[in-house]
Amino acid sequence: MFGSKKDPNEQIFKDACKAYKKEDYNKAAELFSDAAALGHVGAMSDLGLMYAQGKGVPRIKQEAVKWWAKAAEGGEVKAQHNLATAYATGDGIQQSYEDAIVWFRKSAEQGYYKSQYSLYKIYSQGLGVQKDEVKAAEWLIKAAEQMYPKAELELGRLYISGDGVEASEKLAVKYLKRAARHGEESAVEVLKDIRGD
């Protein structure tokens, strides 16, 4: 674009990503930290991940959660998911399904399939909410439609059992075949059971 200036913060973030891919974690952490300090939500999210994994920085879950919370407030989808997961498990923060659901929902509503799948798990198991198989299935369908293999497998199973959806062998086979194509080996076994092999 003519006359536009490149965002130097974005360049720092890109350099951090390159360093991470080269497994130069110390440099990546330094650059993510610089970009995060300048307000880059993607850098905040990735810095949180580095603290969670102990790559380039000490492994400190509370520090990971701190960075994910900042990025999540800024609308970063994966940070919202990671923060929600921390709340759900109590890893690095006080466990709270109520807060987990809030952040999973924010991420899921932006289309993040892993958060959609997590909401399926929460509603199907009644974790911090009343068990709701229909609501669980609605979130699972959204994740499966994005070709998330775990969701495709589970949705295939739901169409067999009829939990939260109307039972349909045709739809069960459709999603199980998709799951198998996407690498879910257990989907092949479920398909064999349906066929009676």
TIFILUM-573968 format. One record per residue (C-alpha): residue in one letter; residue number from 0; x, y, z. Coordinates in pm, 1 decimal, padded with zeros to 6 digits. Last residue first. Layout:
+------+-----+----------+----------+----------+
: code : pos :     east :    north :       up :
+------+-----+----------+----------+----------+
:    A : NUM :        X :        Y :        Z :
...
+------+-----+----------+----------+----------+
END
This chain:
+------+-----+----------+----------+----------+
: code : pos :     east :    north :       up :
+------+-----+----------+----------+----------+
:    D : 196 : -01784.8 : -05670.6 :  01024.9 :
:    G : 195 : -02136.4 : -05592.3 :  01153.0 :
:    R : 194 : -02169.6 : -05283.8 :  00936.6 :
:    I : 193 : -02224.4 : -05058.6 :  01238.5 :
:    D : 192 : -01945.9 : -05232.6 :  01431.3 :
:    K : 191 : -01708.5 : -05190.0 :  01137.5 :
:    L : 190 : -01791.1 : -04817.1 :  01129.2 :
:    V : 189 : -01711.7 : -04792.7 :  01501.9 :
:    E : 188 : -01375.7 : -04960.7 :  01440.4 :
:    V : 187 : -01292.7 : -04722.5 :  01155.0 :
:    A : 186 : -01383.8 : -04425.7 :  01376.2 :
:    S : 185 : -01122.7 : -04549.9 :  01626.0 :
:    E : 184 : -00854.6 : -04457.4 :  01372.5 :
:    E : 183 : -00935.0 : -04086.0 :  01382.4 :
:    G : 182 : -00702.3 : -03964.0 :  01104.6 :
:    H : 181 : -00905.3 : -03710.6 :  00906.7 :
:    R : 180 : -01037.7 : -03973.2 :  00665.4 :
:    A : 179 : -01156.8 : -04176.6 :  00966.1 :
:    A : 178 : -01336.1 : -03873.3 :  01109.7 :
:    R : 177 : -01503.3 : -03807.7 :  00774.2 :
:    K : 176 : -01614.0 : -04170.4 :  00753.3 :
:    L : 175 : -01750.9 : -04147.4 :  01108.4 :
:    Y : 174 : -01935.9 : -03828.0 :  01021.3 :
:    K : 173 : -02113.6 : -03974.5 :  00718.0 :
:    V : 172 : -02172.3 : -04314.4 :  00883.9 :
:    A : 171 : -02349.3 : -04151.1 :  01178.4 :
:    L : 170 : -02546.8 : -03930.5 :  00940.4 :
:    K : 169 : -02682.6 : -04236.3 :  00754.9 :
:    E : 168 : -02734.7 : -04431.5 :  01077.6 :
:    S : 167 : -02954.5 : -04153.0 :  01208.5 :
:    A : 166 : -03063.3 : -04108.6 :  01570.0 :
:    E : 165 : -03229.4 : -03771.5 :  01628.9 :
:    V : 164 : -02986.8 : -03557.4 :  01822.1 :
:    G : 163 : -02916.1 : -03488.7 :  02190.3 :
:    D : 162 : -02822.2 : -03850.7 :  02257.6 :
:    G : 161 : -02951.3 : -04051.0 :  01959.4 :
:    S : 160 : -02707.1 : -04334.3 :  02025.8 :
:    I : 159 : -02587.2 : -04385.9 :  01666.9 :
:    Y : 158 : -02608.2 : -04017.7 :  01571.6 :
:    L : 157 : -02420.3 : -03940.4 :  01891.5 :
:    R : 156 : -02142.0 : -04181.8 :  01793.6 :
:    G : 155 : -02098.2 : -04007.9 :  01458.9 :
:    L : 154 : -02093.6 : -03676.9 :  01644.0 :
:    E : 153 : -01817.9 : -03807.1 :  01870.6 :
:    L : 152 : -01604.5 : -03914.2 :  01573.5 :
:    E : 151 : -01662.7 : -03588.7 :  01384.6 :
:    A : 150 : -01581.6 : -03389.8 :  01698.9 :
:    K : 149 : -01253.6 : -03574.0 :  01750.2 :
:    P : 148 : -01169.1 : -03522.3 :  01380.5 :
:    Y : 147 : -01229.0 : -03143.7 :  01375.1 :
:    M : 146 : -01366.7 : -03096.6 :  01023.8 :
:    Q : 145 : -01507.4 : -02748.4 :  01082.5 :
:    E : 144 : -01856.9 : -02897.9 :  01059.4 :
:    A : 143 : -01753.8 : -03126.7 :  01344.6 :
:    A : 142 : -01694.3 : -02829.9 :  01576.9 :
:    K : 141 : -02033.8 : -02675.4 :  01499.0 :
:    I : 140 : -02206.1 : -03014.1 :  01533.1 :
:    L : 139 : -02044.3 : -03062.1 :  01873.4 :
:    W : 138 : -02175.5 : -02727.1 :  01995.9 :
:    E : 137 : -02532.4 : -02818.0 :  01898.9 :
:    A : 136 : -02488.7 : -03168.2 :  02042.1 :
:    A : 135 : -02399.2 : -03030.6 :  02384.8 :
:    K : 134 : -02699.7 : -02797.0 :  02374.7 :
:    V : 133 : -02922.4 : -03098.2 :  02303.7 :
:    E : 132 : -02751.6 : -03317.3 :  02563.0 :
:    D : 131 : -02796.7 : -03064.9 :  02843.3 :
:    K : 130 : -02642.3 : -03155.4 :  03179.0 :
:    Q : 129 : -02702.7 : -02867.4 :  03419.1 :
:    V : 128 : -02393.4 : -02654.9 :  03441.9 :
:    G : 127 : -02064.6 : -02666.8 :  03630.2 :
:    L : 126 : -01961.7 : -02978.1 :  03438.6 :
:    G : 125 : -02286.5 : -03139.6 :  03321.8 :
:    Q : 124 : -02111.8 : -03415.3 :  03124.8 :
:    S : 123 : -02271.0 : -03345.6 :  02785.6 :
:    Y : 122 : -02277.4 : -02970.8 :  02854.4 :
:    I : 121 : -01908.3 : -02943.6 :  02946.2 :
:    K : 120 : -01790.7 : -03187.0 :  02677.8 :
:    Y : 119 : -01984.5 : -03006.8 :  02403.5 :
:    L : 118 : -01849.5 : -02677.1 :  02535.7 :
:    S : 117 : -01497.7 : -02819.0 :  02494.0 :
:    Y : 116 : -01575.6 : -02915.9 :  02134.4 :
:    Q : 115 : -01686.1 : -02560.3 :  02055.4 :
:    S : 114 : -01372.1 : -02435.1 :  02227.5 :
:    K : 113 : -01157.5 : -02661.7 :  02010.0 :
:    Y : 112 : -01348.2 : -02550.7 :  01698.9 :
:    Y : 111 : -01276.9 : -02178.8 :  01736.2 :
:    G : 110 : -01560.6 : -02008.8 :  01548.5 :
:    Q : 109 : -01569.7 : -01665.7 :  01712.1 :
:    E : 108 : -01867.4 : -01790.5 :  01913.4 :
:    A : 107 : -01646.5 : -02074.0 :  02034.2 :
:    S : 106 : -01385.6 : -01833.5 :  02174.2 :
:    K : 105 : -01638.1 : -01626.0 :  02366.1 :
:    R : 104 : -01820.7 : -01944.9 :  02473.9 :
:    F : 103 : -01501.9 : -02111.7 :  02599.8 :
:    W : 102 : -01427.9 : -01792.5 :  02795.1 :
:    V : 101 : -01764.8 : -01772.6 :  02971.9 :
:    I : 100 : -01778.1 : -02151.1 :  03020.0 :
:    A :  99 : -01439.4 : -02154.4 :  03190.7 :
:    D :  98 : -01546.5 : -01869.7 :  03419.8 :
:    E :  97 : -01847.2 : -02071.2 :  03542.2 :
:    Y :  96 : -01642.7 : -02390.7 :  03547.3 :
:    S :  95 : -01414.5 : -02226.1 :  03801.4 :
:    Q :  94 : -01086.3 : -02378.1 :  03917.1 :
:    Q :  93 : -00858.5 : -02124.8 :  04087.7 :
:    I :  92 : -00569.2 : -02045.2 :  03852.3 :
:    G :  91 : -00247.0 : -02202.3 :  03728.1 :
:    D :  90 : -00417.4 : -02527.6 :  03629.9 :
:    G :  89 : -00764.2 : -02532.3 :  03785.6 :
:    T :  88 : -00878.4 : -02770.0 :  03512.7 :
:    A :  87 : -01178.1 : -02576.8 :  03380.6 :
:    Y :  86 : -01023.7 : -02237.0 :  03459.0 :
:    A :  85 : -00701.3 : -02329.5 :  03278.8 :
:    T :  84 : -00904.1 : -02460.7 :  02984.2 :
:    A :  83 : -01095.9 : -02132.6 :  02969.5 :
:    L :  82 : -00769.6 : -01937.1 :  02967.3 :
:    N :  81 : -00638.1 : -02157.9 :  02686.2 :
:    H :  80 : -00957.4 : -02111.4 :  02484.2 :
:    Q :  79 : -00962.0 : -01734.4 :  02533.7 :
:    A :  78 : -00592.4 : -01725.4 :  02443.8 :
:    K :  77 : -00672.6 : -01922.3 :  02127.6 :
:    V :  76 : -00941.5 : -01670.9 :  02028.3 :
:    E :  75 : -00757.0 : -01342.7 :  02092.2 :
:    G :  74 : -01029.9 : -01089.8 :  02179.9 :
:    G :  73 : -00820.0 : -00832.1 :  02369.0 :
:    E :  72 : -00959.3 : -00958.2 :  02699.7 :
:    A :  71 : -00833.1 : -01300.6 :  02593.2 :
:    A :  70 : -00485.1 : -01157.2 :  02530.2 :
:    K :  69 : -00464.9 : -01013.6 :  02881.9 :
:    A :  68 : -00609.1 : -01331.7 :  03034.7 :
:    W :  67 : -00371.4 : -01548.4 :  02831.1 :
:    W :  66 : -00077.5 : -01345.8 :  02962.1 :
:    K :  65 : -00179.1 : -01386.9 :  03326.8 :
:    V :  64 : -00264.1 : -01755.2 :  03273.8 :
:    A :  63 :  00085.1 : -01823.9 :  03141.5 :
:    E :  62 :  00236.4 : -01638.3 :  03438.4 :
:    Q :  61 :  00030.2 : -01854.1 :  03675.7 :
:    K :  60 :  00146.2 : -02166.3 :  03490.0 :
:    I :  59 :  00515.2 : -02089.8 :  03542.0 :
:    R :  58 :  00754.0 : -02300.2 :  03333.2 :
:    P :  57 :  01065.4 : -02084.0 :  03326.1 :
:    V :  56 :  01122.3 : -01898.6 :  02998.0 :
:    G :  55 :  01259.2 : -01999.7 :  02658.8 :
:    K :  54 :  01013.9 : -02288.8 :  02646.2 :
:    G :  53 :  00858.5 : -02370.7 :  02983.2 :
:    Q :  52 :  00543.6 : -02513.9 :  02825.9 :
:    A :  51 :  00289.3 : -02296.8 :  03008.9 :
:    Y :  50 :  00527.9 : -02000.2 :  03003.3 :
:    M :  49 :  00572.6 : -02043.2 :  02627.5 :
:    L :  48 :  00197.1 : -02067.7 :  02582.5 :
:    G :  47 :  00146.9 : -01743.3 :  02772.4 :
:    L :  46 :  00404.3 : -01577.4 :  02547.8 :
:    D :  45 :  00203.6 : -01704.0 :  02251.9 :
:    S :  44 : -00115.6 : -01542.6 :  02378.6 :
:    M :  43 :  00053.9 : -01214.6 :  02464.6 :
:    A :  42 :  00224.6 : -01213.2 :  02124.0 :
:    G :  41 : -00112.0 : -01259.1 :  01953.9 :
:    V :  40 : -00253.3 : -00977.0 :  02167.5 :
:    H :  39 :  00013.3 : -00724.6 :  02058.1 :
:    G :  38 :  00000.4 : -00450.7 :  02324.2 :
:    L :  37 :  00354.2 : -00304.9 :  02316.7 :
:    A :  36 :  00454.8 : -00517.2 :  02616.9 :
:    A :  35 :  00327.8 : -00817.8 :  02421.7 :
:    A :  34 :  00558.3 : -00731.2 :  02129.7 :
:    D :  33 :  00862.6 : -00713.0 :  02358.7 :
:    S :  32 :  00763.7 : -01030.8 :  02544.7 :
:    F :  31 :  00707.5 : -01216.0 :  02216.6 :
:    L :  30 :  01054.8 : -01098.3 :  02110.9 :
:    E :  29 :  01225.5 : -01217.1 :  02429.7 :
:    A :  28 :  01034.5 : -01545.4 :  02430.2 :
:    A :  27 :  01125.4 : -01608.2 :  02066.0 :
:    K :  26 :  01492.4 : -01531.6 :  02133.6 :
:    N :  25 :  01502.4 : -01779.8 :  02421.3 :
:    Y :  24 :  01297.6 : -02032.6 :  02224.5 :
:    D :  23 :  01528.3 : -02056.4 :  01924.8 :
:    E :  22 :  01333.3 : -02359.5 :  01803.2 :
:    K :  21 :  01358.4 : -02238.9 :  01441.3 :
:    K :  20 :  00978.3 : -02217.2 :  01441.0 :
:    Y :  19 :  00997.3 : -02009.7 :  01759.7 :
:    A :  18 :  01251.1 : -01771.7 :  01606.4 :
:    K :  17 :  01023.7 : -01723.0 :  01304.7 :
:    C :  16 :  00724.8 : -01657.0 :  01531.5 :
:    A :  15 :  00925.2 : -01400.6 :  01729.0 :
:    D :  14 :  01029.2 : -01227.0 :  01405.3 :
:    K :  13 :  00662.8 : -01210.6 :  01304.5 :
:    F :  12 :  00572.4 : -01058.1 :  01642.4 :
:    I :  11 :  00850.8 : -00799.3 :  01616.6 :
:    Q :  10 :  00727.5 : -00716.8 :  01265.2 :
:    E :   9 :  00373.2 : -00671.2 :  01394.0 :
:    N :   8 :  00502.3 : -00429.3 :  01658.2 :
:    P :   7 :  00681.9 : -00229.1 :  01390.5 :
:    D :   6 :  00346.6 : -00167.9 :  01219.0 :
:    K :   5 :  00439.7 : -00101.6 :  00858.1 :
:    K :   4 :  00379.4 :  00252.3 :  00743.9 :
:    S :   3 :  00131.1 :  00331.1 :  00473.3 :
:    G :   2 :  00207.1 :  00577.8 :  00193.7 :
:    F :   1 :  00130.3 :  00344.9 : -00089.6 :
:    M :   0 :  00000.0 :  00000.0 :  00000.0 :
+------+-----+----------+----------+----------+
END
